[in-house]
Amino acid sequence: MTILAPMRHENFLSFAEAANAGYAQDNVAAGRWTCDEAPARAQAEFEQLLPQGLATPDHYVYEIQGEATGEMIGFLWFAVVGKGEVHFAYLQHWCRPVISSAGACQSSTLVARTVCARSRHRGCSPERLRA
């Protein structure tokens, strides 16, 4: 079983590194960035999205913790941002590959899908979320 808890400050750096690495890899695979430029571009966009770190308004960052140890085994990052009537939702969900393959993050995947579905009340469509 897993637990979803607000991200602790001491885990923010490892979260940022994992989020940036995954985002860089996704953009290289999609052909948008080269391998050389990807890490710096991912870092720059991350800093633009979360300029105040965990205190950035309208961004919600949670740890996925193993119940037995309380150790962070993944994260869930959700944001609804925009101006006026135009909003979009951003969702990033990640679990350690070994943990994920063992099925320990299945409940957090359900949480991520629930967050997507509930984002409709803010004018967002879960189908447009990046997960």
JOSUL-V29776 format. One line per field, one symbol per residue. ss: DSSP state (A for helix, B for strand, O for the rest). phi: phi as a letter, one per 20 degrees, with the letter a starting at -180 (. if undefined). A space follows every 10 residues. Layout:
ss->???
phi->???
This chain:
ss->OBBBBBOOAA AAAAAAAAAA AAAAAAAAAO OOOOAAAAAA AAAAAAAAAO OOAAAOOOBB BBBBBBOOOO OBBBBBBBBB BBBOOBBBBB BBBBBOAAAA AOOOOAAAAA AAAAAAAAAA AAOOOAAAOO O
phi->.ccdcgfegf dfffffffff fffffffffe necegfeggf fffffffffc fdlfefgmdc dceddfffdm ffdrbcccbc cqcleeccdc cccbcggfff fenfdfffff fgffgffffg fdnddgfefe d
